[in-house]
Amino acid sequence: MRSALLTTALAAASFLAHAQTSVPYIGCPGDGQTGPYAAAKGSQKRVTLPPAIADHLAWYEYSGDAGHFGALGPRGWNCFVTIGSNGWTLYIAPEPLDSAKLLEHRNWKGFTGPAIQLSGSDGGTSGRFEVAKVVARVFPAHRDYARSIIAEGFGPASDYPFGPFHSDHLTYRSNELVEFTSPARHRGLGTMAWLLPSDQPITGFALLSIGPNVDTELLHLSFRLPPSLSPLGATLIRQAEADGSN
């Protein structure tokens, strides 16, 4: 019933011009190389969305020594950030999130239910291995980068399969941006981190930043929403892509 009501509200909202509105700001605690840190405080996030959509969302953000980054997610969920030499990851989920789960993996193997994972991997650090694995899979125009990482010899070439996962549905927006859906019960681009296959698909995108004077960087969004909130998926993608392109 909730899904039907939300879908109806979104359909009605499509007839309205998008307007500036606000969603709640949720500061995210975290842990990493320099130890744990408390959630930052901030003001409501201004977004350009119909109120029917904004009313279901909040802005989850890290702000601290490592910079600031965030993502939209369903209201009432929890968030946690991990930061290391390879980059950072923001987790948003309805279940409790803490360092024991996300860094130490105590009795936990990954998310099987609803969750959002937004990761920034730095190709100038140990994050280059994560970047190269995604490049090999879905960025054929930049496979020389993946080959250069393989040539370093820190792992077998078999760790970097070339070509997409057979079951993934890919939509290319450019040579550096691909949106994807990994179907239910299948491994794919959406399961390359801590979202595990389950009875619901995983959706998201991979955005590559590459240039002659900057380190190669990868922004990778993967999320699985409960069916009642699935109409929000397109909004999560568009907001994260816009933020990642700035």
N, C-alpha and C positions, 0 to 999 in steps of 0.2 A: 504494500500500500504506500509506504513512504517513497519508494522508487517511482511509482506512478505519479504521486503528487509532485515530486521534485521534477520529473520530466515535463509535467504540465506547466509548472512554474517557469521552467527554462524556455519552453516553447512560447509562452506568453511574453517572456522577457525579450525574445528575439524581435518583437515588434517595437521595442522601446530603444531609443538611442542610448548607447553606453554612456554612463555619466561617472564623474568622480565620486567615489564613496570610500568608506574606510572599513577595514577588518581589524580585529584585535591583534595586538602584538604579543607574541609569546617568546620570551627569552629562553634559550636552550642551555642547560648546563652541559658539561662535558669533561673529557679527560684526554691526556695525551702525553707527549714527551716531557712537557714541563709540569705535569701533575694535573690534578683536578681543578676546575674553575666553576664558579657560580654562574647562574644565568644572568645575563645583562637585562637592564630595564630599558624600555623604549616606548615610543608613542605609537598610536595606531598607524597601520600601513595604509597609505592612499593607493587605491587601485581604480582602474577604469573598467568596471563591470556592472551589469544590471544588478540591482539589489537582490533579486531572486537567487542569484548565484552567490553574491558576496555574503549573504546571510548564513550560508553553510560553511564558510571558510574562515581561517585564521592565518596569520603570518608567523612562521616559526623561524627564528634567527639566532645565529651566533654573532657576537660582536666582541672583539678583544684583540689581543696582541697579534693574532694570526690574520687579522682583517675582519671583514664582516660578509656574511652570505646568509641566504635564507630561501625559503620556499613556502608556497601556499599549501595548506593541508586542511582536512576536515576539522571543524571546531571540536574541542574537547579531547583531542588526542595528546599524546606525550611526545617529547623530543629529547634528543641527546646528540652530542657532537663528539667525534674523535678526530684528533689532529696528530699527524706523524710526519716523518721526513718525506714520505711519499705524497702527502697532500692531506685532504680533509674529507670527512663524510658526515652528512647530516641525516639522522634517522628520525622518522615521524611515524608513530604507530599508536593504536589504542591500548596496547599492552604496556606494562611498566618497562622502562628503559634505564639501564645503568651501566657502569663500567664493568661490573662482574660479568654481565651478559655480553656486551659488545666488544670488550677488549680481552677479557680472560676466558670467555666462552664456557663458563661453568654450566655444565649440563644443558647446553644450548648449541644447536647446530645451524640455526637460521630461522627466518620468518616463514611460516607456513600459512599465516593468515594475512589480513590487511596490513600494509606497511608502505612507506615511501622511503626511498634511499636516493639521496643526491650526493654525488662524489665529485670532487675536483682532484685530478691526478696531475702532478707536476712532472713533465717529461725531462726536466733538468736534474732530477733526483732519482731515488729508487722507484718513484712513481712511473718511470719510463717503461717498466715492464708491464704494468697494467695498461698504459697507453698503447704499447705495441700490440698487445693481444687484441684490443678492440680494433685498432687500425687494420690488422691482418684480416679480421673478420669482415668489416663493413666499409672500409675506406680504400678502395682499390687505387684511387689516384695518389695515395700516399704510402703505398706498400714499401717503397724504398726505405722509409723510416723504420718500419717493422724489420726489414732485412738488416738494417744497420744495428738494431738491438740484438737480433739473433747472432750477428757476427761477433758480438762481444763475448759470447761463449759462456754466459752465466747459467745457461740451462739448455736443454735439448731443443732443437728446432720444432719438435713435435708439440711443444708448449704453445706454439703460435700458429695454429691452423689457419690457412688462407681460405677465404670464402665464408659465406654466411652459414648460420645454422639452418639446416634443411627445413625446419618447421616454422621459422620466423617469417613474419610478414613485415617487409621493409618498405618505407616510403622516403625517397631521397628528396630533400629540399635544396641541397647543393652538394658539392663534392666533400663538404666538411660537416654536413648536418643530415642525420638520418633518424627518422622516427620508426619505432618498431612495436610490434606486439608478439610476445612469446606465448603461444597457446597454452591452455590448461594442460597440466601433466607433461609438459615438454620442457627440456632445457633449451636455453637460448640466450640472447643478449641480456634478457631480463634476469637471468639466474647466474650471471657471472660474478655476483658478489654474495649478498646474504639473503636474498629472496629465493626461497626454494620452490620447486614445482608443486602445485596443488591443484584443486579443482576449479580455480579461477585464473584467467590469463594475467600476464604482466605486461604493462605498457610503459613506454618512455621514449627517450631519445639519447643519442650520443652526438656531442658537438665538439669538434676538433678545432683548436686554435693553433695555427702554425704560421711561421713567418721567418724571414731571414735574421731578424734582430731580437727575437723572443724565443724562450723555451717553448717547445710543443706542450700544449696542455689539453686535457680532456675533461669535459663536463658530461657526466653520465647520470641520467635520471631514470629510475625504475620504480614503478609503483603498482600495487594491487589494491583496488578499492572494493569494499563490499558491494554487491549488486545494487543496493539501495542508493549508493553514492556514485555509481559509475558515470552518470551524466556530467560529473564535475571533472572528469579526466582531461578533456580537451583544454579546460581552463588552466589546470596545473601545468600542462605542457607549454601552452603559449606564454604563461608568465615566466616560467623557468628559462625558456628559449630567449625571451626578450632580455631578461636579466643577464644571461650568459653571453649575449652578444654585445652588451654595453662595456 
